[in-house]
Amino acid sequence: MQKRNRLKNLILFILFVAMVPLTALAWLSYLDTSSVPEDSIFALLYQRVTYGVSGFEIKTGNNPAAMPTRIAIKNEGITNGAQYHEASVSVLYEAMYQTIGKALAKQGEFQSTDLADLKQSLKLDGIYFGYEGSLPISLLSNWMGQTSKDEIATDIIWLDENGTLYIHTMNGFKKKSTGIKKWDIDLSKLPMNECIFAADDDMFQKIRPDTLIFENDIVQAEKYSASIPDFLDAQNGTSLTNLLSAFSYDLDVNRYEENQGQTMVFVEDYSTIHISKDGTVIFNAYANEGGIDVSSDPEYANELTVQMDLAITLVREVQNSMGDTSQAMLYAITQNDEEKVFTFIQCIGGVPVKTETPFAQLVIQNNKLMEARFQLKSFNQTGIQTPVIPTRQAAAASNNELFRLMLVYTEDEQMNFTAQCVYRF
């Protein structure tokens, strides 16, 4: 009898101990720490515990969503950076994201500026983050452990030694003063890959000044073939059960064929899922009751970070159902009245994939996911290396200072993807 009581007491003690961190996690995830000193133990603990809750790791790999594709730090006139190389970008990001996060969260209105002003600022020391799409500052700062309500979207962040923060929006360049003029970054621990900004050399004055020009540039890249996942073929290596489960559908739901068997339509009371042999997957809710809830708590349902958590969870589950190893990257968020559209692209090894239709688009309205469209592909190594025009050569050939260079994978008629340098606004 005593042995049983001891066993029960031990079990109760273990359950009690386990409940302490779980209760703390639930409590911390809803706290407002805006008034808590950033250097306090509590603030550091809060950031450690709640990164996962607030969507800090949102790509379908191990890297944070706020990690750019291009990054650099300029110190005493020498620029060290990386682009389209996950490992190098990741090390630089880890060293610098806290400084940039604090700059984004600083109070103050952005003022319009011009290309010439940015060009002069880039000749100073500073920190640079570059993204493929335009992302809201509120989301970026949240992913970097800070808080901002600024919904302006940008594809670059440049913080110079004077504490001036520059961004690039659809309406041009903007800047504001942050007061952040010093940052504690140990340059000796960073991967050394020397480069310059286009603003630093008169040879590159016809390209956007924040374009990074590397001495040791990418001159060859792996060629990939693409295949279409067939969820209607059980032997294809995909999981129809997992795909339907991502939308809270059961495999036994009612269904019918369209397009001479090329598309299977799964039907619920207020929604449908179209799954086609060409890789197209479409979820459509035609009544509010058929939408997928963003959050069960109405207080947080309309917050952008909570909506992003739903979006990326769905994207990740769809990718897992087809065994996809590429990364899904948030490219843009557009809003029309009460409707938000989240657009994702795919990346292979840190290089964006350019396609005619986006990899994924999700529509959220009235606290519900009402529509989701996927154009699915799997990428396979071919073992073939293809040449890439060096950035220096491509930059010198440009004749439009509003455009910058970027590396993308583009598709040919045989569904092969090759890395190429292109110009982009």
Secondary structure, 3 states (H helix, E strand, C coil): CHHHHHHHHHHHHHHHHHHHHHHHHHHHCCCCCCCCCCCCHHHHHHHHHHCCCCCCCCCCCCCCCCCCCEEEEEECCEEEEEECCHHHHHHHHHHHHHHHHHHHHCCCCCEECCHHHHHHHCCCCEEEEEEEEEEEHHHHHHHCCCCCCCCCEEEEEEEECCCEEEEEECCEEEEEECCCCCCCCCHHHCCCCEEEEHHHCHHHCCCCCCCEEECCCCCEEEEEEEECCCCCCCCCCCCHHHHHHHCCCCCCCEEEEEHHHCEEEEECCCEEEEEECCCEEEEEECCHHHCEECCCCCCCCCCHHHHHHHHHHHHHHHHHHCCCCCEEEEEEEEEECCEEEEEEEEEECCEEECCCCCCEEEEEECCEEEEEEEECCEEEEEEEEEECCCHHHHHHHCCCCCCEEEEEEEECCCCEEEEEEEEEC
